[in-house]
Amino acid sequence: MENKIILLVEDNPDDQVLTLRALRKSNIANEVIVVNDGVEALDYLFGTGTYAGRDTSFMPQLILLDLKLPKLDGLQVLQRLRAEKRTQLLPVVVLTTSREEQDIIKSYSLGANSYVRKPVDFTEFAQAVQQLGLYWLLLNEAPPVRL
């Protein structure tokens, strides 16, 4: 599992800590890059802004994307990812508290690979993150990275 980076796009510090703890508890030792808003996520992926000069030939194996983000929301981030050739095939799991049917439909319409509601209970949350990590990092055959 080395070199399989997870990009966590989450603005809530508590959810960041819970996600990182759940990954560690599941023995998922991959590097996790945490960004706090949609603009920062795009900067990381495209090597701009704060991440100018980042080697964009190394892309995350998995993006965990919250929908309710400042600056650019998760749906806008997803739309930008799918519009660019080099990021259009990256696995994106929407990990959110939203139960809105329109958010689910829009996420899949824009190319999300999965939509998971964050459970409120930590044990359930940890199990969900563990299953996501194991599936997307071990079982799933990722598409080749496009440059």
N, C-alpha and C positions, 0 to 999 in steps of 0.2 A: 504494500500500500504506500510505499515511499513515493514522494513527489506528486502525490495526488492531493492537490490543494482544494480546500473547501472555502468558498467565499460566502460569508454570512453577512447578509445585508439586513441589518436590524438596528433601529434607533433606540429601543428600550434597553437600558443597561441591565435591568433585571432579567429580561429575556435573553440577552447576550450571555450573562453569567449562567443561567439555567441551561442554555444550549451547549455551552462549552463544558459544563459539568456533566451533562448527559452524555456527550461524546466521550469524555475521559472515562466515565463510569462504564461505558460500553467497550472500553479498550480500543477506541478509534483514535489513533495517535497522529493522524494526519495534521499537517499544518493548517490552521484556520486563520484566514485573513478576515478581520471584522471591520466593516465600514458602517457608518452611522446614517447615511442618507443616500438617496438615489443618485445625486451628482457624484458623490464619492465613489459609488459603485461603478459608474460609467468611467470615471477617471482611472480607476484601477484597471478595468478591463481594456480600455483603449490607450493606456499609458499617457494620460494627459493630466493637467492640473497638478495636484500633490504628487501624483505618480508619474509625472513626466520623466521619460527616460527608462521606465520599467521595461524589462524584456517581455514584450507581449507574445512571444512565441510560447511562453509558459502560461497556459490558461488553467483555470480551476477545473477540476474533475466534476465538481458539483457546485451549484449556486443555490443557497437557501435564501429565499427572497420574501421579505415581509411586504405587505401591500401598503400599509399605512405608514408612509415615510415622509419626512420633510424634504423640501426643495423639489424633488421629483418623486412621485409615488411609484410603487412597485409595478403598476401596469405600464406607466411611461417608460420605466427601465426595461421591462420585458419587450415593449414595442421597439425600442432602440436596439436591443440585443438581436432581435429577430430580423431587423432591417439590414444588419451588417453581415457580410459573408463570413468574416472570421469568427463571429460569435453566434451565428444563427443556429448552430447545432449543439451548443453547450447545454448540458442538462440543467434545467431550472425547476426547482421544487418551490412552489409558493407555500410558505409556512406562516400562517396568519391566524388571527383571532376572528376574522370576518366570517360571518355565516350568511352573508348576502348572496343570494342566487346570482345576481348580476355580476358580482366579483368572480364567482366560479366560472360562469360562462365566458366572461371577458378574458380571464386568465388563460383558459384553454384556447379561446379564439386567437389569442396573441401568441400561442405556441408554448405555454407552460407544459412541462412533462408530467407534473403531478400537482395536486392541490391538497394540502393537509392543514386541518384546523389544529391550532395549538391547544392541547388539553390543559385545563386549569390545574389539575392535580400533578405534582412533580413526578410521581412514579409513572403515571400514564404518559407524561411529557417525555420522560427519559426513555421509556419503551418506544415511543413513536420515533424519537431521534435515533435510537439504536437501530431500529428497523430501516429507517431511511438510509443511515450510514452504511449498514451492511449491504443493502440492496444496491445503492448507487455507486458504492466504492468497490465492492467485491464481485457482485453477481452481474451487474449491468455491463454490457460491452459498449464502451463509449465510442462515438464516431471519431475519426481522425481529426486532429486540430488543423484548421485552415488558417493560413497566414495571409 
